[in-house]
């Protein structure tokens, strides 16, 4: 429990300290270690990275809590659908914060079923938005609340 609390503090300090630092690429892993990167490639199960010293590494995505690339911050957060936890996590891009709430965006490909053949087909990429208070889920942005919530956060 103490490790989780310490990691949360490190994570919040890291976000606050480096949110405006463009060009500094890094990832924060679950041990609290911060790795400085030249490049990063995020896949479903792994994160491949080239460190500033040129060394190439592969880290299981489950061990990466957050990363920053070209000033954009991505955090591993739970996915909610219809305000219900799916039990899955993904990297979500930090968009903005206001009044203790943080807005995140993530993109998922929404597969569909071909009605004629019954086969699964790759669908288009769809952006989803979630709001968190601290590290706790607050609300999913949907068609009904998007106008008010985007206005609250000052996002078009």
Secondary structure, DSSP 8 states (H G I E B T S, - for coil): -HHHHHHHHHHHHHHHHHTT-TT-EEEEETTS-EEEEEEEEE-SSEEEEEETTS-EEEEEGGGEEEEEETTEEEEEEEEEETTEEEEEEEEEEEEEEETTEEEEEEEEE--EE-TTT--EE---EEEEEEEEETTEEEEE--TTTHHHHHHHHT--
